Amino acid sequence: MNKPIVVVPGLVRKDVVAYLSEHVTVRQWTEKEKMPKELLKEWLRDADGLWSINHFTVDEELVKDAPNLKVIAQASVGYDNIDIDALTARHIPYGNTPDVLTETTAELAFTLMAAASRRIYENAQFVKEGKWVERPSNIKGKDLSRMTLGIIGMGKIGVSVSRRARAFGMTVQYHNRNRRNDDSLLMTTYVSLGKLLTTSDIILVMAPLTEETHHLIDAEAFEMMKETALFVNVGRGKIVDTDALVHALETGQIDYAALDVVDPEPIGADHPLLKTGKCLVVPHIGSFTDRTRKEMAMLTANNLIAGVHGKPLLTCVNESVNYQSIEK
């Protein structure tokens, strides 16, 4: 009996591909350049599953000629490149990878906050450039203790960051579409977006990218922030108007920024953001540890294996079309 076919349109972990190959026939694009979309559509005509790569948009146009497609999965929490409604209409369950990257992304967010507050990068450069032997550093940092952290998007990762912040003696407030019902337990305070922007010493974006959050942080938002504010984004680059951020840094509307995500992504060394001298940027490494990336890849593989055999996905975004367990 032939195994189900799963298309993998890019490079993913070899050890997990080997595991996946024990259960399905893997058809993988292994070139370094992006797979042509028309070729991907051709491969999908005979496919039972798709391991989505986030630089592809998965929509009705991509999957309309894939009659055997039973499941799509992606190694990420966010799914702004996935048209969930289109997949649901075709009864294709979509699996993402929540929970497994919560702690590591929270660690990265807090690391950026701490490194930027204490100007770790600039002081390390000071030593590297041989200036320490000439004079003491005058690149002063700021304490995290007694600071107010404002988190935009208080999901699981935001909660994890808030625990770390409180351990460092910070006050935590947040803004969500809806107020949480565990504020007293978490020792956090729900506030309006306007109050968060005007009263926070550090503003951390952890929200997903949606129509409502696209360019949520724009010129008006930066004008509301304190001149001493540190702005941190570990959510999605398009939540922030990059031109407005550059202007805010150049004109002193805010003090500094630390970013794991940017728009556009990636950015070159000559980008105006880097020329401000007031911005620490890392290359979208929120979940980039070996353990976490392997767990994400394994969950993606197991979602695909389950889906192609008509079994429930372990994590399904559009649960209404997830396969159901058969009770014996």
PyMOL commands that set and color helices and strands:
alter all, ss='L'
color gray80, all
select helices_A, chain A and resi 14-21+37-44+60-63+84-89+102-117+120-128+156-167+183-186+193-199+219-224+237-239+242-251+272-275+290-308+319-321
alter helices_A, ss='H'
color red, helices_A
select strands_A, chain A and resi 5-8+25-28+49-52+71-74+94-95+148-152+171-175+189-190+202-205+230-233+256-259+279-281
alter strands_A, ss='S'
color yellow, strands_A
deselect
rebuild
show_as cartoon
